[in-house]
Amino acid sequence: ALELHRRITVSFLPTAIKFHYIFNLRDLSNIFQAILFAKPDAIKTHHDLIRLYLHESERVYCDKLVDRTDIDMFTKLQREVAKKAFD
């Protein structure tokens, strides 16, 4: 989670057009808060937890992105970090 957050803060910097590209620890907190709200029976295996984390990180970070190039770059970063962390 920290690696993905670090890579996002470095890769998506605010610009005049994308001034809302400000990522901070509150985003990371929102991911884990959403995971904690999941019902225990929804997470039966570690794969379920990983899928939930990936979904919530996409919801928090990707929802701020405004163009297809940035969304594709986020997806690539998320896959790289997940593969490294969970394989």
PDB file of N, CA, C and O in Angstrom:
ATOM      1  N   ALA A   1       0.826  -1.192   0.000  1.00  0.00           N
ATOM      2  CA  ALA A   1       0.000   0.000   0.000  1.00  0.00           C
ATOM      3  C   ALA A   1       0.873   1.260   0.000  1.00  0.00           C
ATOM      4  O   ALA A   1       0.598   2.219  -0.721  1.00  0.00           O
ATOM      5  N   LEU A   2       1.908   1.240   0.803  1.00  0.00           N
ATOM      6  CA  LEU A   2       2.789   2.413   0.853  1.00  0.00           C
ATOM      7  C   LEU A   2       3.548   2.599  -0.455  1.00  0.00           C
ATOM      8  O   LEU A   2       3.748   3.726  -0.908  1.00  0.00           O
ATOM      9  N   GLU A   3       3.966   1.500  -1.057  1.00  0.00           N
ATOM     10  CA  GLU A   3       4.693   1.590  -2.327  1.00  0.00           C
ATOM     11  C   GLU A   3       3.795   2.164  -3.421  1.00  0.00           C
ATOM     12  O   GLU A   3       4.229   3.025  -4.186  1.00  0.00           O
ATOM     13  N   LEU A   4       2.571   1.705  -3.501  1.00  0.00           N
ATOM     14  CA  LEU A   4       1.645   2.247  -4.504  1.00  0.00           C
ATOM     15  C   LEU A   4       1.414   3.736  -4.247  1.00  0.00           C
ATOM     16  O   LEU A   4       1.435   4.537  -5.182  1.00  0.00           O
ATOM     17  N   HIS A   5       1.199   4.102  -3.008  1.00  0.00           N
ATOM     18  CA  HIS A   5       0.986   5.515  -2.671  1.00  0.00           C
ATOM     19  C   HIS A   5       2.204   6.355  -3.056  1.00  0.00           C
ATOM     20  O   HIS A   5       2.066   7.435  -3.631  1.00  0.00           O
ATOM     21  N   ARG A   6       3.377   5.859  -2.740  1.00  0.00           N
ATOM     22  CA  ARG A   6       4.606   6.593  -3.073  1.00  0.00           C
ATOM     23  C   ARG A   6       4.734   6.785  -4.578  1.00  0.00           C
ATOM     24  O   ARG A   6       5.045   7.880  -5.048  1.00  0.00           O
ATOM     25  N   ARG A   7       4.495   5.724  -5.325  1.00  0.00           N
ATOM     26  CA  ARG A   7       4.632   5.812  -6.784  1.00  0.00           C
ATOM     27  C   ARG A   7       3.585   6.733  -7.398  1.00  0.00           C
ATOM     28  O   ARG A   7       3.860   7.415  -8.386  1.00  0.00           O
ATOM     29  N   ILE A   8       2.405   6.758  -6.828  1.00  0.00           N
ATOM     30  CA  ILE A   8       1.357   7.647  -7.339  1.00  0.00           C
ATOM     31  C   ILE A   8       1.704   9.104  -7.063  1.00  0.00           C
ATOM     32  O   ILE A   8       1.537   9.958  -7.933  1.00  0.00           O
ATOM     33  N   THR A   9       2.187   9.392  -5.856  1.00  0.00           N
ATOM     34  CA  THR A   9       2.524  10.782  -5.525  1.00  0.00           C
ATOM     35  C   THR A   9       3.677  11.303  -6.374  1.00  0.00           C
ATOM     36  O   THR A   9       3.767  12.504  -6.630  1.00  0.00           O
ATOM     37  N   VAL A  10       4.556  10.408  -6.809  1.00  0.00           N
ATOM     38  CA  VAL A  10       5.674  10.806  -7.663  1.00  0.00           C
ATOM     39  C   VAL A  10       5.239  10.911  -9.126  1.00  0.00           C
ATOM     40  O   VAL A  10       5.718  11.783  -9.852  1.00  0.00           O
ATOM     41  N   SER A  11       4.347  10.040  -9.557  1.00  0.00           N
ATOM     42  CA  SER A  11       3.952   9.970 -10.969  1.00  0.00           C
ATOM     43  C   SER A  11       2.892  10.991 -11.364  1.00  0.00           C
ATOM     44  O   SER A  11       2.892  11.472 -12.497  1.00  0.00           O
ATOM     45  N   PHE A  12       2.002  11.322 -10.459  1.00  0.00           N
ATOM     46  CA  PHE A  12       0.888  12.215 -10.780  1.00  0.00           C
ATOM     47  C   PHE A  12       1.007  13.504  -9.979  1.00  0.00           C
ATOM     48  O   PHE A  12       0.437  13.644  -8.897  1.00  0.00           O
ATOM     49  N   LEU A  13       1.750  14.426 -10.532  1.00  0.00           N
ATOM     50  CA  LEU A  13       1.965  15.707  -9.860  1.00  0.00           C
ATOM     51  C   LEU A  13       0.912  16.716 -10.317  1.00  0.00           C
ATOM     52  O   LEU A  13       0.447  16.652 -11.455  1.00  0.00           O
ATOM     53  N   PRO A  14       0.537  17.635  -9.449  1.00  0.00           N
ATOM     54  CA  PRO A  14      -0.448  18.647  -9.850  1.00  0.00           C
ATOM     55  C   PRO A  14       0.113  19.571 -10.934  1.00  0.00           C
ATOM     56  O   PRO A  14       1.296  19.911 -10.927  1.00  0.00           O
ATOM     57  N   THR A  15      -0.747  19.962 -11.851  1.00  0.00           N
ATOM     58  CA  THR A  15      -0.400  20.934 -12.892  1.00  0.00           C
ATOM     59  C   THR A  15      -1.501  21.993 -12.912  1.00  0.00           C
ATOM     60  O   THR A  15      -2.434  21.943 -12.111  1.00  0.00           O
ATOM     61  N   ALA A  16      -1.386  22.938 -13.823  1.00  0.00           N
ATOM     62  CA  ALA A  16      -2.414  23.977 -13.929  1.00  0.00           C
ATOM     63  C   ALA A  16      -3.767  23.374 -14.297  1.00  0.00           C
ATOM     64  O   ALA A  16      -4.803  23.839 -13.821  1.00  0.00           O
ATOM     65  N   ILE A  17      -3.764  22.353 -15.133  1.00  0.00           N
ATOM     66  CA  ILE A  17      -5.016  21.709 -15.547  1.00  0.00           C
ATOM     67  C   ILE A  17      -5.439  20.644 -14.540  1.00  0.00           C
ATOM     68  O   ILE A  17      -6.628  20.472 -14.268  1.00  0.00           O
ATOM     69  N   LYS A  18      -4.476  19.944 -14.001  1.00  0.00           N
ATOM     70  CA  LYS A  18      -4.758  18.848 -13.060  1.00  0.00           C
ATOM     71  C   LYS A  18      -4.369  19.268 -11.638  1.00  0.00           C
ATOM     72  O   LYS A  18      -3.644  18.558 -10.942  1.00  0.00           O
ATOM     73  N   PHE A  19      -4.854  20.404 -11.239  1.00  0.00           N
ATOM     74  CA  PHE A  19      -4.487  20.973  -9.942  1.00  0.00           C
ATOM     75  C   PHE A  19      -4.983  20.139  -8.765  1.00  0.00           C
ATOM     76  O   PHE A  19      -4.485  20.283  -7.649  1.00  0.00           O
ATOM     77  N   HIS A  20      -5.949  19.279  -9.005  1.00  0.00           N
ATOM     78  CA  HIS A  20      -6.499  18.448  -7.925  1.00  0.00           C
ATOM     79  C   HIS A  20      -5.713  17.154  -7.726  1.00  0.00           C
ATOM     80  O   HIS A  20      -6.095  16.335  -6.891  1.00  0.00           O
ATOM     81  N   TYR A  21      -4.640  16.951  -8.463  1.00  0.00           N
ATOM     82  CA  TYR A  21      -3.806  15.756  -8.303  1.00  0.00           C
ATOM     83  C   TYR A  21      -2.933  15.906  -7.057  1.00  0.00           C
ATOM     84  O   TYR A  21      -1.706  15.971  -7.143  1.00  0.00           O
ATOM     85  N   ILE A  22      -3.568  15.958  -5.937  1.00  0.00           N
ATOM     86  CA  ILE A  22      -2.880  16.047  -4.651  1.00  0.00           C
ATOM     87  C   ILE A  22      -3.228  14.783  -3.881  1.00  0.00           C
ATOM     88  O   ILE A  22      -4.378  14.565  -3.503  1.00  0.00           O
ATOM     89  N   PHE A  23      -2.227  13.965  -3.659  1.00  0.00           N
ATOM     90  CA  PHE A  23      -2.424  12.694  -2.967  1.00  0.00           C
ATOM     91  C   PHE A  23      -1.672  12.757  -1.647  1.00  0.00           C
ATOM     92  O   PHE A  23      -0.500  13.129  -1.605  1.00  0.00           O
ATOM     93  N   ASN A  24      -2.357  12.390  -0.571  1.00  0.00           N
ATOM     94  CA  ASN A  24      -1.728  12.447   0.741  1.00  0.00           C
ATOM     95  C   ASN A  24      -2.125  11.215   1.555  1.00  0.00           C
ATOM     96  O   ASN A  24      -2.783  10.307   1.047  1.00  0.00           O
ATOM     97  N   LEU A  25      -1.721  11.199   2.807  1.00  0.00           N
ATOM     98  CA  LEU A  25      -1.993  10.032   3.649  1.00  0.00           C
ATOM     99  C   LEU A  25      -3.481   9.833   3.922  1.00  0.00           C
ATOM    100  O   LEU A  25      -3.896   8.744   4.318  1.00  0.00           O
ATOM    101  N   ARG A  26      -4.266  10.847   3.721  1.00  0.00           N
ATOM    102  CA  ARG A  26      -5.714  10.684   3.878  1.00  0.00           C
ATOM    103  C   ARG A  26      -6.249   9.691   2.837  1.00  0.00           C
ATOM    104  O   ARG A  26      -7.165   8.921   3.128  1.00  0.00           O
ATOM    105  N   ASP A  27      -5.684   9.707   1.637  1.00  0.00           N
ATOM    106  CA  ASP A  27      -6.095   8.749   0.607  1.00  0.00           C
ATOM    107  C   ASP A  27      -5.793   7.324   1.061  1.00  0.00           C
ATOM    108  O   ASP A  27      -6.617   6.422   0.908  1.00  0.00           O
ATOM    109  N   LEU A  28      -4.622   7.140   1.612  1.00  0.00           N
ATOM    110  CA  LEU A  28      -4.241   5.821   2.127  1.00  0.00           C
ATOM    111  C   LEU A  28      -5.172   5.405   3.265  1.00  0.00           C
ATOM    112  O   LEU A  28      -5.581   4.247   3.353  1.00  0.00           O
ATOM    113  N   SER A  29      -5.495   6.343   4.117  1.00  0.00           N
ATOM    114  CA  SER A  29      -6.422   6.075   5.213  1.00  0.00           C
ATOM    115  C   SER A  29      -7.805   5.690   4.692  1.00  0.00           C
ATOM    116  O   SER A  29      -8.452   4.803   5.250  1.00  0.00           O
ATOM    117  N   ASN A  30      -8.258   6.343   3.639  1.00  0.00           N
ATOM    118  CA  ASN A  30      -9.569   6.033   3.066  1.00  0.00           C
ATOM    119  C   ASN A  30      -9.628   4.607   2.523  1.00  0.00           C
ATOM    120  O   ASN A  30     -10.664   3.948   2.614  1.00  0.00           O
ATOM    121  N   ILE A  31      -8.529   4.134   1.963  1.00  0.00           N
ATOM    122  CA  ILE A  31      -8.482   2.758   1.457  1.00  0.00           C
ATOM    123  C   ILE A  31      -8.685   1.780   2.604  1.00  0.00           C
ATOM    124  O   ILE A  31      -9.526   0.885   2.525  1.00  0.00           O
ATOM    125  N   PHE A  32      -7.913   1.953   3.666  1.00  0.00           N
ATOM    126  CA  PHE A  32      -7.995   1.008   4.779  1.00  0.00           C
ATOM    127  C   PHE A  32      -9.299   1.150   5.557  1.00  0.00           C
ATOM    128  O   PHE A  32      -9.811   0.170   6.098  1.00  0.00           O
ATOM    129  N   GLN A  33      -9.829   2.349   5.614  1.00  0.00           N
ATOM    130  CA  GLN A  33     -11.121   2.532   6.273  1.00  0.00           C
ATOM    131  C   GLN A  33     -12.208   1.767   5.518  1.00  0.00           C
ATOM    132  O   GLN A  33     -13.062   1.129   6.135  1.00  0.00           O
ATOM    133  N   ALA A  34     -12.179   1.829   4.201  1.00  0.00           N
ATOM    134  CA  ALA A  34     -13.167   1.093   3.402  1.00  0.00           C
ATOM    135  C   ALA A  34     -13.006  -0.414   3.579  1.00  0.00           C
ATOM    136  O   ALA A  34     -13.998  -1.141   3.632  1.00  0.00           O
ATOM    137  N   ILE A  35     -11.772  -0.883   3.669  1.00  0.00           N
ATOM    138  CA  ILE A  35     -11.532  -2.313   3.889  1.00  0.00           C
ATOM    139  C   ILE A  35     -12.094  -2.734   5.240  1.00  0.00           C
ATOM    140  O   ILE A  35     -12.676  -3.812   5.364  1.00  0.00           O
ATOM    141  N   LEU A  36     -11.923  -1.894   6.243  1.00  0.00           N
ATOM    142  CA  LEU A  36     -12.432  -2.222   7.576  1.00  0.00           C
ATOM    143  C   LEU A  36     -13.957  -2.261   7.635  1.00  0.00           C
ATOM    144  O   LEU A  36     -14.526  -2.924   8.501  1.00  0.00           O
ATOM    145  N   PHE A  37     -14.612  -1.564   6.730  1.00  0.00           N
ATOM    146  CA  PHE A  37     -16.074  -1.588   6.690  1.00  0.00           C
ATOM    147  C   PHE A  37     -16.628  -2.836   6.003  1.00  0.00           C
ATOM    148  O   PHE A  37     -17.830  -3.094   6.059  1.00  0.00           O
ATOM    149  N   ALA A  38     -15.766  -3.601   5.363  1.00  0.00           N
ATOM    150  CA  ALA A  38     -16.232  -4.822   4.693  1.00  0.00           C
ATOM    151  C   ALA A  38     -16.725  -5.823   5.732  1.00  0.00           C
ATOM    152  O   ALA A  38     -16.160  -5.944   6.819  1.00  0.00           O
ATOM    153  N   LYS A  39     -17.771  -6.523   5.381  1.00  0.00           N
ATOM    154  CA  LYS A  39     -18.303  -7.543   6.287  1.00  0.00           C
ATOM    155  C   LYS A  39     -17.332  -8.719   6.340  1.00  0.00           C
ATOM    156  O   LYS A  39     -16.771  -9.097   5.312  1.00  0.00           O
ATOM    157  N   PRO A  40     -17.129  -9.294   7.502  1.00  0.00           N
ATOM    158  CA  PRO A  40     -16.166 -10.400   7.648  1.00  0.00           C
ATOM    159  C   PRO A  40     -16.434 -11.575   6.709  1.00  0.00           C
ATOM    160  O   PRO A  40     -15.494 -12.215   6.239  1.00  0.00           O
ATOM    161  N   ASP A  41     -17.695 -11.861   6.433  1.00  0.00           N
ATOM    162  CA  ASP A  41     -17.982 -12.993   5.550  1.00  0.00           C
ATOM    163  C   ASP A  41     -17.676 -12.680   4.084  1.00  0.00           C
ATOM    164  O   ASP A  41     -17.701 -13.583   3.248  1.00  0.00           O
ATOM    165  N   ALA A  42     -17.388 -11.420   3.758  1.00  0.00           N
ATOM    166  CA  ALA A  42     -17.008 -11.055   2.393  1.00  0.00           C
ATOM    167  C   ALA A  42     -15.540 -11.362   2.119  1.00  0.00           C
ATOM    168  O   ALA A  42     -15.124 -11.430   0.962  1.00  0.00           O
ATOM    169  N   ILE A  43     -14.761 -11.546   3.172  1.00  0.00           N
ATOM    170  CA  ILE A  43     -13.327 -11.810   3.022  1.00  0.00           C
ATOM    171  C   ILE A  43     -13.042 -13.187   3.603  1.00  0.00           C
ATOM    172  O   ILE A  43     -12.730 -13.327   4.786  1.00  0.00           O
ATOM    173  N   LYS A  44     -13.152 -14.185   2.764  1.00  0.00           N
ATOM    174  CA  LYS A  44     -12.953 -15.562   3.211  1.00  0.00           C
ATOM    175  C   LYS A  44     -11.516 -16.049   3.000  1.00  0.00           C
ATOM    176  O   LYS A  44     -11.037 -16.909   3.739  1.00  0.00           O
ATOM    177  N   THR A  45     -10.837 -15.504   2.001  1.00  0.00           N
ATOM    178  CA  THR A  45      -9.465 -15.925   1.705  1.00  0.00           C
ATOM    179  C   THR A  45      -8.584 -14.689   1.556  1.00  0.00           C
ATOM    180  O   THR A  45      -9.070 -13.560   1.493  1.00  0.00           O
ATOM    181  N   HIS A  46      -7.286 -14.932   1.502  1.00  0.00           N
ATOM    182  CA  HIS A  46      -6.378 -13.801   1.305  1.00  0.00           C
ATOM    183  C   HIS A  46      -6.561 -13.193  -0.087  1.00  0.00           C
ATOM    184  O   HIS A  46      -6.287 -12.009  -0.282  1.00  0.00           O
ATOM    185  N   HIS A  47      -7.018 -13.986  -1.053  1.00  0.00           N
ATOM    186  CA  HIS A  47      -7.292 -13.450  -2.392  1.00  0.00           C
ATOM    187  C   HIS A  47      -8.442 -12.435  -2.347  1.00  0.00           C
ATOM    188  O   HIS A  47      -8.420 -11.433  -3.063  1.00  0.00           O
ATOM    189  N   ASP A  48      -9.425 -12.697  -1.516  1.00  0.00           N
ATOM    190  CA  ASP A  48     -10.538 -11.748  -1.356  1.00  0.00           C
ATOM    191  C   ASP A  48     -10.039 -10.423  -0.789  1.00  0.00           C
ATOM    192  O   ASP A  48     -10.472  -9.355  -1.219  1.00  0.00           O
ATOM    193  N   LEU A  49      -9.135 -10.497   0.170  1.00  0.00           N
ATOM    194  CA  LEU A  49      -8.582  -9.280   0.766  1.00  0.00           C
ATOM    195  C   LEU A  49      -7.760  -8.498  -0.261  1.00  0.00           C
ATOM    196  O   LEU A  49      -7.841  -7.272  -0.321  1.00  0.00           O
ATOM    197  N   ILE A  50      -6.979  -9.203  -1.057  1.00  0.00           N
ATOM    198  CA  ILE A  50      -6.180  -8.543  -2.095  1.00  0.00           C
ATOM    199  C   ILE A  50      -7.092  -7.870  -3.116  1.00  0.00           C
ATOM    200  O   ILE A  50      -6.860  -6.724  -3.502  1.00  0.00           O
ATOM    201  N   ARG A  51      -8.119  -8.576  -3.549  1.00  0.00           N
ATOM    202  CA  ARG A  51      -9.061  -8.006  -4.519  1.00  0.00           C
ATOM    203  C   ARG A  51      -9.753  -6.770  -3.944  1.00  0.00           C
ATOM    204  O   ARG A  51      -9.949  -5.780  -4.649  1.00  0.00           O
ATOM    205  N   LEU A  52     -10.117  -6.829  -2.679  1.00  0.00           N
ATOM    206  CA  LEU A  52     -10.754  -5.682  -2.035  1.00  0.00           C
ATOM    207  C   LEU A  52      -9.789  -4.504  -1.962  1.00  0.00           C
ATOM    208  O   LEU A  52     -10.174  -3.367  -2.237  1.00  0.00           O
ATOM    209  N   TYR A  53      -8.540  -4.771  -1.594  1.00  0.00           N
ATOM    210  CA  TYR A  53      -7.540  -3.700  -1.553  1.00  0.00           C
ATOM    211  C   TYR A  53      -7.368  -3.071  -2.939  1.00  0.00           C
ATOM    212  O   TYR A  53      -7.341  -1.847  -3.067  1.00  0.00           O
ATOM    213  N   LEU A  54      -7.253  -3.904  -3.973  1.00  0.00           N
ATOM    214  CA  LEU A  54      -7.074  -3.377  -5.327  1.00  0.00           C
ATOM    215  C   LEU A  54      -8.280  -2.541  -5.751  1.00  0.00           C
ATOM    216  O   LEU A  54      -8.131  -1.487  -6.370  1.00  0.00           O
ATOM    217  N   HIS A  55      -9.456  -3.015  -5.417  1.00  0.00           N
ATOM    218  CA  HIS A  55     -10.669  -2.264  -5.757  1.00  0.00           C
ATOM    219  C   HIS A  55     -10.701  -0.916  -5.038  1.00  0.00           C
ATOM    220  O   HIS A  55     -10.970   0.114  -5.657  1.00  0.00           O
ATOM    221  N   GLU A  56     -10.430  -0.922  -3.754  1.00  0.00           N
ATOM    222  CA  GLU A  56     -10.494   0.318  -2.979  1.00  0.00           C
ATOM    223  C   GLU A  56      -9.389   1.292  -3.380  1.00  0.00           C
ATOM    224  O   GLU A  56      -9.618   2.501  -3.418  1.00  0.00           O
ATOM    225  N   SER A  57      -8.202   0.786  -3.678  1.00  0.00           N
ATOM    226  CA  SER A  57      -7.134   1.694  -4.114  1.00  0.00           C
ATOM    227  C   SER A  57      -7.488   2.313  -5.466  1.00  0.00           C
ATOM    228  O   SER A  57      -7.190   3.480  -5.719  1.00  0.00           O
ATOM    229  N   GLU A  58      -8.120   1.531  -6.323  1.00  0.00           N
ATOM    230  CA  GLU A  58      -8.569   2.089  -7.604  1.00  0.00           C
ATOM    231  C   GLU A  58      -9.649   3.145  -7.374  1.00  0.00           C
ATOM    232  O   GLU A  58      -9.638   4.201  -8.007  1.00  0.00           O
ATOM    233  N   ARG A  59     -10.560   2.862  -6.487  1.00  0.00           N
ATOM    234  CA  ARG A  59     -11.638   3.810  -6.197  1.00  0.00           C
ATOM    235  C   ARG A  59     -11.082   5.128  -5.662  1.00  0.00           C
ATOM    236  O   ARG A  59     -11.525   6.201  -6.071  1.00  0.00           O
ATOM    237  N   VAL A  60     -10.128   5.050  -4.760  1.00  0.00           N
ATOM    238  CA  VAL A  60      -9.600   6.260  -4.133  1.00  0.00           C
ATOM    239  C   VAL A  60      -8.699   7.042  -5.090  1.00  0.00           C
ATOM    240  O   VAL A  60      -8.869   8.250  -5.254  1.00  0.00           O
ATOM    241  N   TYR A  61      -7.755   6.367  -5.714  1.00  0.00           N
ATOM    242  CA  TYR A  61      -6.784   7.065  -6.555  1.00  0.00           C
ATOM    243  C   TYR A  61      -7.301   7.324  -7.967  1.00  0.00           C
ATOM    244  O   TYR A  61      -7.222   8.446  -8.467  1.00  0.00           O
ATOM    245  N   CYS A  62      -7.818   6.303  -8.592  1.00  0.00           N
ATOM    246  CA  CYS A  62      -8.190   6.401 -10.003  1.00  0.00           C
ATOM    247  C   CYS A  62      -9.372   7.346 -10.216  1.00  0.00           C
ATOM    248  O   CYS A  62      -9.481   7.974 -11.269  1.00  0.00           O
ATOM    249  N   ASP A  63     -10.236   7.448  -9.246  1.00  0.00           N
ATOM    250  CA  ASP A  63     -11.384   8.347  -9.388  1.00  0.00           C
ATOM    251  C   ASP A  63     -10.970   9.814  -9.493  1.00  0.00           C
ATOM    252  O   ASP A  63     -11.754  10.637  -9.965  1.00  0.00           O
ATOM    253  N   LYS A  64      -9.772  10.150  -9.067  1.00  0.00           N
ATOM    254  CA  LYS A  64      -9.292  11.532  -9.182  1.00  0.00           C
ATOM    255  C   LYS A  64      -8.698  11.826 -10.560  1.00  0.00           C
ATOM    256  O   LYS A  64      -8.559  12.988 -10.943  1.00  0.00           O
ATOM    257  N   LEU A  65      -8.354  10.794 -11.289  1.00  0.00           N
ATOM    258  CA  LEU A  65      -7.657  10.973 -12.566  1.00  0.00           C
ATOM    259  C   LEU A  65      -8.646  11.366 -13.657  1.00  0.00           C
ATOM    260  O   LEU A  65      -9.770  10.867 -13.699  1.00  0.00           O
ATOM    261  N   VAL A  66      -8.214  12.272 -14.544  1.00  0.00           N
ATOM    262  CA  VAL A  66      -9.159  12.863 -15.489  1.00  0.00           C
ATOM    263  C   VAL A  66      -9.012  12.403 -16.930  1.00  0.00           C
ATOM    264  O   VAL A  66      -9.950  12.563 -17.712  1.00  0.00           O
ATOM    265  N   ASP A  67      -7.889  11.847 -17.309  1.00  0.00           N
ATOM    266  CA  ASP A  67      -7.791  11.416 -18.704  1.00  0.00           C
ATOM    267  C   ASP A  67      -7.339   9.961 -18.816  1.00  0.00           C
ATOM    268  O   ASP A  67      -6.775   9.387 -17.884  1.00  0.00           O
ATOM    269  N   ARG A  68      -7.602   9.397 -19.970  1.00  0.00           N
ATOM    270  CA  ARG A  68      -7.357   7.970 -20.209  1.00  0.00           C
ATOM    271  C   ARG A  68      -5.881   7.622 -20.023  1.00  0.00           C
ATOM    272  O   ARG A  68      -5.571   6.546 -19.510  1.00  0.00           O
ATOM    273  N   THR A  69      -4.976   8.489 -20.421  1.00  0.00           N
ATOM    274  CA  THR A  69      -3.543   8.220 -20.278  1.00  0.00           C
ATOM    275  C   THR A  69      -3.168   8.033 -18.812  1.00  0.00           C
ATOM    276  O   THR A  69      -2.433   7.109 -18.466  1.00  0.00           O
ATOM    277  N   ASP A  70      -3.673   8.906 -17.962  1.00  0.00           N
ATOM    278  CA  ASP A  70      -3.380   8.802 -16.531  1.00  0.00           C
ATOM    279  C   ASP A  70      -4.019   7.556 -15.923  1.00  0.00           C
ATOM    280  O   ASP A  70      -3.413   6.899 -15.076  1.00  0.00           O
ATOM    281  N   ILE A  71      -5.228   7.233 -16.347  1.00  0.00           N
ATOM    282  CA  ILE A  71      -5.904   6.036 -15.837  1.00  0.00           C
ATOM    283  C   ILE A  71      -5.131   4.787 -16.238  1.00  0.00           C
ATOM    284  O   ILE A  71      -4.952   3.877 -15.429  1.00  0.00           O
ATOM    285  N   ASP A  72      -4.674   4.744 -17.485  1.00  0.00           N
ATOM    286  CA  ASP A  72      -3.878   3.600 -17.944  1.00  0.00           C
ATOM    287  C   ASP A  72      -2.558   3.505 -17.182  1.00  0.00           C
ATOM    288  O   ASP A  72      -2.108   2.411 -16.844  1.00  0.00           O
ATOM    289  N   MET A  73      -1.947   4.644 -16.918  1.00  0.00           N
ATOM    290  CA  MET A  73      -0.695   4.657 -16.159  1.00  0.00           C
ATOM    291  C   MET A  73      -0.928   4.171 -14.725  1.00  0.00           C
ATOM    292  O   MET A  73      -0.115   3.425 -14.179  1.00  0.00           O
ATOM    293  N   PHE A  74      -2.039   4.597 -14.119  1.00  0.00           N
ATOM    294  CA  PHE A  74      -2.376   4.120 -12.782  1.00  0.00           C
ATOM    295  C   PHE A  74      -2.553   2.606 -12.779  1.00  0.00           C
ATOM    296  O   PHE A  74      -2.031   1.914 -11.905  1.00  0.00           O
ATOM    297  N   THR A  75      -3.289   2.099 -13.755  1.00  0.00           N
ATOM    298  CA  THR A  75      -3.532   0.655 -13.838  1.00  0.00           C
ATOM    299  C   THR A  75      -2.219  -0.103 -13.950  1.00  0.00           C
ATOM    300  O   THR A  75      -2.041  -1.147 -13.323  1.00  0.00           O
ATOM    301  N   LYS A  76      -1.305   0.423 -14.746  1.00  0.00           N
ATOM    302  CA  LYS A  76       0.012  -0.210 -14.897  1.00  0.00           C
ATOM    303  C   LYS A  76       0.775  -0.185 -13.571  1.00  0.00           C
ATOM    304  O   LYS A  76       1.344  -1.199 -13.167  1.00  0.00           O
ATOM    305  N   LEU A  77       0.790   0.954 -12.899  1.00  0.00           N
ATOM    306  CA  LEU A  77       1.472   1.062 -11.603  1.00  0.00           C
ATOM    307  C   LEU A  77       0.865   0.107 -10.584  1.00  0.00           C
ATOM    308  O   LEU A  77       1.588  -0.573  -9.855  1.00  0.00           O
ATOM    309  N   GLN A  78      -0.454   0.055 -10.535  1.00  0.00           N
ATOM    310  CA  GLN A  78      -1.133  -0.810  -9.579  1.00  0.00           C
ATOM    311  C   GLN A  78      -0.789  -2.276  -9.837  1.00  0.00           C
ATOM    312  O   GLN A  78      -0.533  -3.032  -8.900  1.00  0.00           O
ATOM    313  N   ARG A  79      -0.783  -2.671 -11.097  1.00  0.00           N
ATOM    314  CA  ARG A  79      -0.443  -4.063 -11.431  1.00  0.00           C
ATOM    315  C   ARG A  79       0.991  -4.394 -11.048  1.00  0.00           C
ATOM    316  O   ARG A  79       1.260  -5.459 -10.492  1.00  0.00           O
ATOM    317  N   GLU A  80       1.915  -3.479 -11.345  1.00  0.00           N
ATOM    318  CA  GLU A  80       3.323  -3.715 -11.015  1.00  0.00           C
ATOM    319  C   GLU A  80       3.517  -3.887  -9.513  1.00  0.00           C
ATOM    320  O   GLU A  80       4.190  -4.816  -9.066  1.00  0.00           O
ATOM    321  N   VAL A  81       2.929  -2.993  -8.751  1.00  0.00           N
ATOM    322  CA  VAL A  81       3.083  -3.043  -7.294  1.00  0.00           C
ATOM    323  C   VAL A  81       2.412  -4.291  -6.729  1.00  0.00           C
ATOM    324  O   VAL A  81       2.971  -4.956  -5.857  1.00  0.00           O
ATOM    325  N   ALA A  82       1.226  -4.607  -7.217  1.00  0.00           N
ATOM    326  CA  ALA A  82       0.509  -5.790  -6.724  1.00  0.00           C
ATOM    327  C   ALA A  82       1.268  -7.067  -7.062  1.00  0.00           C
ATOM    328  O   ALA A  82       1.373  -7.972  -6.235  1.00  0.00           O
ATOM    329  N   LYS A  83       1.788  -7.135  -8.265  1.00  0.00           N
ATOM    330  CA  LYS A  83       2.539  -8.330  -8.669  1.00  0.00           C
ATOM    331  C   LYS A  83       3.769  -8.511  -7.788  1.00  0.00           C
ATOM    332  O   LYS A  83       4.071  -9.619  -7.345  1.00  0.00           O
ATOM    333  N   LYS A  84       4.468  -7.419  -7.540  1.00  0.00           N
ATOM    334  CA  LYS A  84       5.668  -7.481  -6.704  1.00  0.00           C
ATOM    335  C   LYS A  84       5.323  -7.856  -5.257  1.00  0.00           C
ATOM    336  O   LYS A  84       6.045  -8.628  -4.626  1.00  0.00           O
ATOM    337  N   ALA A  85       4.234  -7.314  -4.742  1.00  0.00           N
ATOM    338  CA  ALA A  85       3.885  -7.526  -3.335  1.00  0.00           C
ATOM    339  C   ALA A  85       3.189  -8.851  -3.072  1.00  0.00           C
ATOM    340  O   ALA A  85       3.384  -9.454  -2.017  1.00  0.00           O
ATOM    341  N   PHE A  86       2.385  -9.309  -4.012  1.00  0.00           N
ATOM    342  CA  PHE A  86       1.526 -10.451  -3.727  1.00  0.00           C
ATOM    343  C   PHE A  86       1.908 -11.738  -4.441  1.00  0.00           C
ATOM    344  O   PHE A  86       1.294 -12.775  -4.192  1.00  0.00           O
ATOM    345  N   ASP A  87       2.887 -11.705  -5.307  1.00  0.00           N
ATOM    346  CA  ASP A  87       3.326 -12.955  -5.963  1.00  0.00           C
ATOM    347  C   ASP A  87       4.353 -13.687  -5.137  1.00  0.00           C
ATOM    348  O   ASP A  87       4.825 -14.750  -5.540  1.00  0.00           O
TER     349      ASP A  87
END
